[in-house]
Amino acid sequence: MNHSGNIGQNIDQDAVLRARTMLLGSDRLDPAEELEAYRILAEVSPAAYLPKLVGALLSYGSGASYGHDRERKLALRAEALDTARRIDVDHPRRTEVFAEALEYYGLALIQSGRRAEGRAAYEEMAAVGRDGFERGQVKHPAYGSGRLAVVLAEEGRHGEAADLLPQGDRTHRDFFFWSVVEKAAELEAAGRREEAVEVFTDLVDDTREDRRWNLLVWELVHRSRMLDAAGRHGEAGADRREALSVLTWLAGPDAPERQSGLHSWWSVLYGLSARAVEPDGSPDAPMPAFGNSLLHWSWDMRTAYFDGIPALEAETARLSAAGRLTELVTAHHRLTVRSTLMWTGRTHLFEEPLRPLFDEEVALARRAAEGLPRALTDRATFLLAAGRYEEARADFAEVVGPLDGAERTPIVTAT
């Protein structure tokens, strides 16, 4: 039944009274009863209850009853969106509620295999955010643009994604890291390398000032790769030397208390190395928005990316049996990145399954006599994330020794 039309004239006062009584009662309402109460009251007091009805519809559609029923979930979220459209344009919460309804509707569309329609919902979401900013309902013109930026990045439209993303806000330190990494990643993917370095340098400076030493090592390593790709090999070498200096200190007797809980921060920076070995995305074959939190990846793309791990394992076995070392090094790196990202968030469990992959990558690079600096650097950053400071320092010292001051031998080639 469609409840989104104007049926106020058909609701009697007894129904309204019952709805108010249910919501004011001390007993916890059944979600279906609560939803029906909001439907009734939204017809007689739209300013007060339309936003609440939207929230109830979204919550009900995501609950245990319909969480795995995609068609029913989509119908409830479509009703939530229709309801949000009825909120007066000057209502102070309109932008917030409308954008949330569009976000959940877009998610449901993508989960139903309707990616183009999901992207259209996110395009409208970004437009709603811009309009809400002009009306003073939200504080930033990029409000509501995040989902669209991710989808565009997954489809290879990196320049558009970069332009949608705001500059980082230092007032929220953790958010600052994620927003800067995402922005810099899309700028670099779009070929705007100098802009990317400039944006990322703000993060490195902030981390150095904040004395987050593990994070500083990872960021310096990543910036050295960005600088190499931009042809600024001397500056890249300086970053590697600083990273080695910090890592040597961390591995020594005078180091500060060891930091933990930053596994996902390392993995998102490490995951960016996959751009050099994975195809770029397209609307028909999206790829990850490398540099973005896995929590924000689109459901269809994320599922396909991780479902591809068994095929990559089979490919590495085939290439190994055939002795095709150069191709094997690339395939194994793809496998290691995907496996690492799959284990993101499982902070205390990731070392055991991932260590053999990083060790094998180094061994393969030594046999192939190529890619060793990258493989050692990757393993060093992994070992630092795992709390193996001395081993991490030994790996990275082997990298910096040959490359220190050498402007013609970058860690990675331009991506």
N, C-alpha and C positions, 0 to 999 in steps of 0.2 A: 504493500500500500504506500502511495506517495503522500507523505505528511507535510511537504514543503509548501503547498499552496495556501491561499488565504481562506482558512476555514473558521475564522474567529466568530462569524455570525452563527455557526452551528454548534458552538460550545455553550452549554448552559452554566449558570452560576454554581450549581451543585458540583459539576465537574471541576470548576476552578477551585472551589472550596476544598474539595477532596485532594486536589493536587497540592495546594498550599499546606494542608494539614499533613500530608505524607512527608513533604520536604522539611517541615518544622518538627516532625516527631523525633523522639529520642532513639528509636530503633533504626538500625542500618537498613536502608532500602535495598531491595533487589535491583540490580542494574537496569533491568527492563522496566520496572515500575518507575524508577527515577527518570529514565529516558522519556517515558510517556507523560510524566508530570511536567517535565520541561517543555515537551511539545505543546501541551495545553496552555501553559502559562506564557509561552513565547507568543501566542496569538493575542493575548490580552495585554501583555506588558513587554513588547518587543525590545525596548531599550535595555531592560533589566535581564531578560531571559534568553534572547537570541544568542549572545555569546556563551551562556551556560549550556544551551542546547547544542551548540557546535562542539563544545568540550565533551559533553556526554555522548554524543554520536561517535566522536573519534575514540573515546575511551572504550565504549561498548564494542566498536568494530575491531579493536585490538585485543579484546579480552579473550578469556579461555573459550567462550562459546563460538566465536567466529574468527579467532586469530589465525586459523589454518584453512579457513574457507574463503578463498580469494574472491569469488564472485560476490558472496555476501558482504565481505569486507569492503569491496569496491562500491557496492550499492550504498552502504552506510556512509562511506566517505564522500560519495557523490551527494548524498542528502546533506551531509555536513557542509559541503561547499555551497550548495543551493541556499542553505540557511545563512551562511556567512554573507552571501551576496545581498541578503535582505537587511543587513545591518546598515543603519543610516551612515552616510559618508562622513558625518561630523562626530560620530560616536568616538570617544577617546580610545577605545580598544579595538576599533574596526581593523586597523592595519595588522595588528598583532594576531587577531583571531582569523582574519581572512587569509593571511600568509600561512598560518599554521594549517588551515583547512586545505589550501592548495598544496602544501608540502606533503601532507598525508595522502592526498588524492594522487599526486604524482608518484609517490612511492608505490601505491597500490596498482597503478597503471603499469609501472615498470615490472612489478612482480607478476603481472598478468601477461607479460610479453608485449606490451603496447608502449614501447620505448618512445616513439615519436610523440605520442599523446602525452606521455609523462614529461618530456622536454617542454612541450607547449604549456603544461601546467606550471612548470618552473619559470618559464618566460613570463607568464602572467604574474607569478609570485614576485619576480624581480620588479615588474612594473608597479605592482601594488605597493611594494616597499618604497619606490621612488615617490609615488603619489603621497604615501603616508608621511614621508619626510617633508614634503612641501606643505602638508597640512599641519605639521608639528606634532604628529602622533608618534613618531619614532625619531631617534636622535642621529641616525646615519643614513645617507642616501643609498648605501649599499645594502641596507636591511633587506633580507629576503633573497639576496643574489647568490648565496653560497651554493645552494643545490644546483642552480643553473650552471655555475662555474665548473662544478665537478662533472656534470654531464657533458658539457662542451669539451672539457679536457679529455674525458674518456673517448670522445669522438674525434680527437686530433685537432680541435679548434682552439689551440693553446693561446694565441694572441687575444682572442675574444675573452677567454677565461681569465687571463691575466688582467685585462682591463676592468673586469667586473670586481676583482678582489681588492679590498681596501688595504692601505698600508697598516702595518702592525701598530697596536696600541700598547705602549709600555706600561700603562696603568694596570694591566692584567698580565703579569709576567709569563705565566704558563701559556695563556692564549697568544701572547706575543710570539713565542717560539713557533707555534703551529701556523699562525697566520703568515709569518715571514717566510717560513719554509715553503708553504704552498704558493705564495706570490712569486718567490724567486724561482721555484721549479717551473712554473708556467711561463715566466719571462724567458728563462733559458731554453725551454722547449720550443718557444716561438722564435728562437734565434736572436733574442734581444739580450745578449750575454753581458754587455756592460751594465745595463740596467739591473740585471739579475745579481751581479756581483755587488753593486752599490746597495741594493736592498738587503742582501745577505750579510754584508759587512756591518750593518746596524745591529744585527743579531749577535755577531761575533763580539763586537765591542760591548754590548750589553751583558753577555755571558761572562766575559772577562772581568767586567766591573762587579758582577754579582758573585764571582768566585765559585762558579759551578764548574769544577775542573774536568770531570769526565766529559761533560757536555762540551766544554771548550775544545778538548782534543777532537771529538767527533766533528765539530763545526769547522775547525781549522783544516782537518783532513778533507772535508767536503769542499770547503772554499778553495783549497789547493787544486782540486779537480776542476772546479769552475774556472779558476785562473788559467790552468793549463789549456782548457778548451778554448779560452779567449785569447790564447797566444801569449799570456803574461807569465812565462815560465819562471822568471826570476822571483816574482812575488809569490808564485806557488811554492818555490823552494823555501822561501822565508817562512811560509805557513807550516811547511813540513818540519822545519827545524824547530819552530816554536812548539809544535805539537809534541815532538820528541823530547824537548826540554821539560814540558809539563809532565809527560808520561814517565820520564826518568825520575822526576821528583816524586810522583805518585807511587812509584815502585820502590822508593828508597825508605830509609829508616825515619826520616823527618817528615814524612807525608802527613797530611791532615786525616781526619777520620774519613774512612772510605764511604763513598756515596752509593746509594742503591735506589732501585725503583725507577730507573730511567731507561729500561729496556725498550719501551715503545718509541722513545725519542731517538735512540740509536737506530732502531730498525727502519724508521721512516727515512732517515738520511742514507742508510745503507741501501735501501730499496731503490733510491734514485739511480744507482749504478745500472739498474736493469734497462734504463732507457737506451743504452748503447747496444743492447743485444736483443731487445724485443721490438716487434713491429709497432709502428704508430697506430693509434686507434682510428676508427671510422664509424659512421652511424650503424653500418651493418656488422662491424666487428670491433666493438669498443674494447679498449685496453685500460688498465688502471690509471687513475690520476695520481701518478707517482709524486710523492711529496705531500699527499693528503692523508689524513687519518683513515685507516681501514673502516672505521665506523661510518664514514661519509661516502664510501664507494657505493655505486649503484648495485642493487641486489643481483641483477642479471649478469653484470660484468664480473662482480666478485665471485659468483658461483662458477662461471666459466673459467676464470683464471685459476682458481684452486682445483677445480675438477681436471685441469690439464696436467696436474703433477704426475699421475701415473704414466701418461703418455711421454712425458719428459724423462721419467725414469727408464722407460723402455728404450727411448732414443739414445740415452747415454750408454746403456748396455750394448746396443747395436753398434754405436760408433766405437766403443771400447774394443769390442770383439773384432771390428774391422781395422783397428789400429789407426783410425783417422783422428789424430791427436788435436789438430787445430780446431776442427769442428767440435770435438769432444770438450775442449776447454770452454767454448762458448755455451754449449748445451748444458754443461755442468754448472756454469755460473747462473744460467737462467733457473735451473733447478734449485740451486742454493738460495737464490733470492726469493723464489716463490715459497720455499719451505720456511725460510726465516719469517716472511710476512705472515704465513699461516699460523706461526707460533707467537705472533705479537700479542702481548697482554698476559701470557702465561709466564710471568716473571721468574718463578722458581723452578720451571720445568724445561726451559728452552735449551740449556747447555748440552744435556745428554744426547738429544736427537740431532742437534745441529753441528756439534763438534766434528763428527766424522765427515760431514759435507765440506766444511772449511779446510780440514786437513787434506782431504782428497783434492780439493781445488789447488792447494799449494803444491802437492805432489805432481799433479798433472801439469801445472805451469813449469815446474822444474824439468819434467820429461820433455815437454814441448819446446822448451827454451824460449817461451814468450808468455807475456802476461804475468810474470812473477811479481813485479812491484805491486800490481793491483791485487793479486791473490794474497800476498803477505799483508798488505794494508787492510784488506777486508778482514782477514783473520785477526789482525791486531785489534781492530775496533770491536770485533766480536768478543775477543778475550777480555778486553776492558769492560764490556757490558757484563761479562760473566764473573768479574772480580778477579781475573787472572792477570794482575798488573805486571808481574815480572815477565811472564811469557809474552804479553802484549808488547812490552818495551823491547824485548829481544827481536820480535818480528819486525817492528817498525824501524828499529835501528838498522836492520838489514836493508830496508828500503831507502832510508835517508842517506846512508853511506854512499852508494853509487850516485844518487840523484842530487845530493847536497851541492848546491851552486851550479848544477848543470842545467843550462837553459834549453837544451835540445832534446831532453829525454823526459817527457811528461809521464805522469803515472797512467793517464788514460789519454786516448786520442779524442779529438773533438767529436761530440755526439751529434 
